[in-house]
Amino acid sequence: MTDAEFSKVASIAAKAAGLSIPASKKSLVQSRIARRMRDLRLASCQDYLSFVDQNDTETRELISVLTTNVSAFYRENHHFEFLVDTIIPKLRAKLKSGGRVRLWSAGCSSGQEPFTLAMELTKAIPNIRDCDLLILGTDIDPKILKTAIKGTYSEAEVEAIAPQDRERFLVKSVERDGHFVVNDDLKKLVRFRELNLHGEWPMQVEFDAIFCRNVVIYFDDDTQRALWPRFRDRLVSDGWLMLGHSERIHPLEETGFTSAGVTIYQKN
């Protein structure tokens, strides 16, 4: 891959998905594209870029190739502790009065984050099946969403779930030895959809909390600054936004958010 070819790939990724790919990632990009080239039986990077130019759907495949999909149950657990201690009591009162609750896992990858939310909400709200509550999980990568929809995870992947919760919320997979499947009760609480955060958001509802963790780190500063007011507009009046451990809203005073904890923000 020449420098010019890398620059074109980086430009496509920035325009299509807001991704910021530094030159230091050239070798990583090259190795990922090489796998896609083998699938397409293309001999050179230039051949592949020509293929992208001639096939609109390949841009979507390219973004999928470039996207890093890493997730885990109870990842950055302080957010789920805050959920249990601070957010859920307010959601429970809202539901009790007949209100509607919506949560959004933006950049949900293989689904562990929204299913963790579903477990904690189910434990805290005994009559959850009778409530108007839904968790939306979105990701730009349609391939990883297929994994999320299946809800099948290895023994190592479910290790972070407490034994009693594994017993309650998981069943052994009949298709894959040593794997577990999220049960139907949890799956009914979650809807998965493909969504590019850099594009249009078709959802019309306001969310009580948005989890967008370890996603905006891949965006440049201008793209990040454009996201904060969009997230704010999609939250209820006192809703929360959770970011990843190395992500911050900056400059905070211009966004309509206040800090409510480590990488936890609340709409003013």
C-alpha positions as CSV (number, residue, x, y, z in Angstrom):
1,M,0.0,0.0,0.0
2,T,1.5,3.3,-1.1
3,D,1.1,6.5,1.0
4,A,-1.4,7.8,-1.7
5,E,-3.5,4.6,-1.4
6,F,-3.5,4.8,2.4
7,S,-4.6,8.5,2.2
8,K,-7.5,7.5,-0.1
9,V,-8.6,4.8,2.3
10,A,-8.4,7.2,5.2
11,S,-10.4,9.8,3.2
12,I,-13.1,7.4,2.4
13,A,-13.4,6.3,6.1
14,A,-13.5,9.9,7.2
15,K,-16.2,10.9,4.7
16,A,-18.4,7.8,5.1
17,A,-18.1,7.2,8.9
18,G,-16.2,10.0,10.5
19,L,-13.3,7.7,11.3
20,S,-9.9,9.3,11.9
21,I,-7.1,7.0,10.8
22,P,-3.6,8.2,11.5
23,A,-0.6,7.3,9.3
24,S,0.7,5.2,12.1
25,K,-2.1,2.7,11.4
26,K,-1.0,2.1,7.8
27,S,0.3,-1.4,8.4
28,L,-2.9,-2.4,10.3
29,V,-5.1,-1.0,7.5
30,Q,-3.0,-2.8,4.9
31,S,-3.4,-6.1,6.6
32,R,-7.2,-5.8,7.0
33,I,-7.7,-4.7,3.4
34,A,-5.5,-7.6,2.3
35,R,-8.0,-10.1,3.7
36,R,-10.8,-8.4,1.9
37,M,-8.8,-8.4,-1.3
38,R,-8.2,-12.1,-1.0
39,D,-12.0,-12.6,-0.7
40,L,-12.5,-10.6,-3.9
41,R,-9.5,-12.1,-5.7
42,L,-8.0,-8.7,-6.3
43,A,-4.2,-8.5,-6.9
44,S,-3.4,-5.0,-5.7
45,C,-4.6,-2.2,-3.4
46,Q,-5.2,0.0,-6.5
47,D,-7.5,-2.7,-7.9
48,Y,-9.4,-2.7,-4.7
49,L,-9.8,1.0,-4.5
50,S,-11.0,1.0,-8.1
51,F,-13.5,-1.7,-7.0
52,V,-14.7,0.6,-4.2
53,D,-15.2,3.5,-6.6
54,Q,-17.3,1.3,-8.9
55,N,-19.4,-0.4,-6.3
56,D,-21.3,1.7,-3.8
57,T,-21.9,-1.2,-1.4
58,E,-18.2,-1.9,-1.0
59,T,-17.8,1.3,1.0
60,R,-19.9,-0.3,3.7
61,E,-17.7,-3.4,3.5
62,L,-14.6,-1.3,3.8
63,I,-15.9,0.5,6.9
64,S,-16.7,-3.0,8.4
65,V,-13.2,-4.1,7.7
66,L,-11.7,-1.0,9.3
67,T,-13.9,-1.0,12.4
68,T,-12.5,-2.5,15.6
69,N,-15.1,-4.6,17.4
70,V,-14.2,-5.1,21.0
71,S,-16.8,-5.6,23.8
72,A,-17.3,-7.5,27.1
73,F,-19.9,-8.0,29.7
74,Y,-19.6,-5.4,32.5
75,R,-16.8,-3.6,30.7
76,E,-15.9,-0.4,32.7
77,N,-18.1,-1.6,35.5
78,H,-18.4,1.7,37.2
79,H,-21.0,2.8,34.6
80,F,-23.2,-0.2,35.6
81,E,-22.7,0.6,39.3
82,F,-23.9,4.1,38.5
83,L,-26.8,2.7,36.6
84,V,-27.9,0.6,39.5
85,D,-27.3,3.2,42.2
86,T,-28.5,6.4,40.5
87,I,-30.3,5.8,37.2
88,I,-32.4,2.8,37.8
89,P,-34.3,4.2,40.9
90,K,-35.4,7.1,38.7
91,L,-36.4,4.8,35.9
92,R,-38.3,2.6,38.2
93,A,-40.3,5.5,39.5
94,K,-40.9,6.7,35.9
95,L,-42.2,3.2,34.9
96,K,-44.4,3.0,38.0
97,S,-46.2,6.2,37.0
98,G,-46.8,4.8,33.5
99,G,-43.9,6.4,31.7
100,R,-41.7,5.0,28.9
101,V,-38.0,4.1,29.3
102,R,-35.6,3.9,26.4
103,L,-31.8,3.3,26.6
104,W,-29.4,3.4,23.7
105,S,-26.2,1.4,23.3
106,A,-24.5,3.3,20.5
107,G,-21.7,1.2,19.0
108,C,-22.9,-2.0,20.6
109,S,-20.5,-4.3,18.8
110,S,-21.3,-8.0,19.5
111,G,-24.0,-7.1,22.0
112,Q,-22.5,-7.6,25.5
113,E,-23.2,-4.0,26.5
114,P,-27.0,-3.9,25.8
115,F,-27.4,-7.4,27.3
116,T,-25.6,-6.2,30.5
117,L,-28.0,-3.3,30.7
118,A,-30.9,-5.7,30.2
119,M,-29.7,-8.0,33.0
120,E,-29.3,-5.2,35.5
121,L,-32.7,-3.7,34.6
122,T,-34.4,-7.1,34.9
123,K,-32.8,-7.7,38.4
124,A,-34.0,-4.3,39.6
125,I,-37.4,-4.2,38.1
126,P,-39.4,-7.4,38.9
127,N,-42.3,-6.6,36.6
128,I,-40.2,-5.5,33.7
129,R,-42.2,-7.6,31.2
130,D,-45.2,-5.4,31.9
131,C,-43.3,-2.1,31.5
132,D,-42.8,0.0,28.4
133,L,-39.0,-0.4,28.4
134,L,-36.6,-1.1,25.5
135,I,-32.9,-1.0,24.9
136,L,-31.6,-0.1,21.4
137,G,-28.3,-1.5,20.3
138,T,-26.8,0.1,17.1
139,D,-23.6,-0.4,15.2
140,I,-22.2,0.5,11.9
141,D,-21.0,-3.0,11.2
142,P,-23.8,-5.3,9.9
143,K,-21.6,-8.4,10.4
144,I,-21.0,-7.8,14.1
145,L,-24.7,-7.1,14.5
146,K,-25.5,-10.7,13.4
147,T,-23.4,-11.9,16.3
148,A,-25.2,-9.6,18.6
149,I,-28.6,-10.8,17.5
150,K,-27.6,-14.4,18.0
151,G,-26.5,-13.6,21.6
152,T,-24.1,-16.5,21.7
153,Y,-20.9,-16.2,23.7
154,S,-18.0,-18.4,24.8
155,E,-17.4,-19.6,28.4
156,A,-14.5,-17.1,28.6
157,E,-16.7,-14.2,27.4
158,V,-19.4,-14.8,30.0
159,E,-17.0,-15.2,32.9
160,A,-17.5,-11.6,34.1
161,I,-21.2,-12.4,34.7
162,A,-21.9,-13.5,38.3
163,P,-22.6,-17.3,38.6
164,Q,-26.2,-16.7,39.8
165,D,-26.8,-14.4,36.8
166,R,-25.4,-16.9,34.4
167,E,-27.8,-19.4,35.8
168,R,-30.7,-17.0,35.4
169,F,-30.0,-15.4,32.1
170,L,-28.0,-17.8,30.0
171,V,-28.7,-21.2,28.5
172,K,-26.2,-23.7,27.0
173,S,-25.9,-23.5,23.3
174,V,-27.1,-26.6,21.4
175,E,-25.1,-25.5,18.3
176,R,-21.7,-24.7,19.8
177,D,-20.1,-26.7,22.6
178,G,-18.8,-24.5,25.5
179,H,-20.9,-21.6,24.5
180,F,-23.9,-19.9,26.1
181,V,-26.9,-18.1,24.6
182,V,-28.7,-15.1,26.2
183,N,-32.2,-16.3,27.1
184,D,-35.4,-15.1,25.3
185,D,-36.5,-12.8,28.2
186,L,-33.4,-10.7,27.8
187,K,-33.5,-10.7,24.0
188,K,-37.1,-9.3,24.1
189,L,-35.7,-6.2,25.8
190,V,-33.2,-5.4,23.1
191,R,-33.5,-4.3,19.5
192,F,-30.5,-4.3,17.2
193,R,-30.2,-1.9,14.2
194,E,-27.5,-0.9,11.8
195,L,-26.6,2.8,12.3
196,N,-23.8,5.1,11.2
197,L,-23.3,7.8,13.9
198,H,-21.9,10.0,11.2
199,G,-25.1,9.8,9.2
200,E,-28.8,10.3,9.8
201,W,-30.5,9.0,13.0
202,P,-34.0,7.7,12.2
203,M,-35.0,7.2,15.8
204,Q,-37.8,9.6,17.0
205,V,-37.8,8.8,20.7
206,E,-35.8,10.5,23.5
207,F,-33.5,8.3,25.6
208,D,-33.1,8.2,29.3
209,A,-29.5,7.1,29.0
210,I,-27.0,6.7,26.1
211,F,-24.0,4.5,26.4
212,C,-21.5,5.4,23.6
213,R,-18.3,4.0,25.0
214,N,-14.9,3.6,23.2
215,V,-16.5,4.8,19.9
216,V,-15.8,8.5,19.6
217,I,-12.1,7.9,20.3
218,Y,-12.0,6.9,16.6
219,F,-13.4,10.2,15.4
220,D,-11.5,13.4,14.8
221,D,-12.1,16.5,17.0
222,D,-14.6,18.1,14.6
223,T,-16.7,15.0,14.4
224,Q,-16.7,14.6,18.1
225,R,-17.8,18.2,18.7
226,A,-20.6,17.7,16.2
227,L,-21.9,14.6,18.1
228,W,-22.3,16.2,21.6
229,P,-25.3,18.4,20.7
230,R,-26.9,15.5,18.7
231,F,-26.6,13.2,21.7
232,R,-28.0,16.0,24.0
233,D,-31.0,16.5,21.7
234,R,-31.8,12.7,21.9
235,L,-31.8,12.6,25.7
236,V,-34.7,13.4,28.1
237,S,-34.3,16.5,30.1
238,D,-32.1,15.0,32.8
239,G,-30.7,12.0,30.8
240,W,-27.2,10.6,31.0
241,L,-24.4,10.0,28.5
242,M,-21.7,7.5,29.2
243,L,-18.4,7.6,27.4
244,G,-15.3,5.3,27.4
245,H,-12.4,5.5,29.8
246,S,-10.2,7.6,27.5
247,E,-13.0,9.8,26.1
248,R,-14.1,13.2,27.4
249,I,-16.6,15.9,26.3
250,H,-14.6,19.0,25.5
251,P,-15.1,21.8,25.9
252,L,-17.8,20.8,28.4
253,E,-19.3,24.2,29.2
254,E,-20.4,24.6,25.5
255,T,-22.3,21.4,25.2
256,G,-25.2,21.6,27.6
257,F,-23.8,18.7,29.7
258,T,-22.4,18.6,33.2
259,S,-20.0,16.0,34.7
260,A,-21.8,13.5,36.9
261,G,-18.8,11.2,37.5
262,V,-15.9,9.6,35.7
263,T,-16.9,9.7,32.0
264,I,-20.5,10.2,33.0
265,Y,-22.4,13.2,31.8
266,Q,-25.9,14.5,32.5
267,K,-27.9,16.8,30.3
268,N,-28.5,20.2,31.9
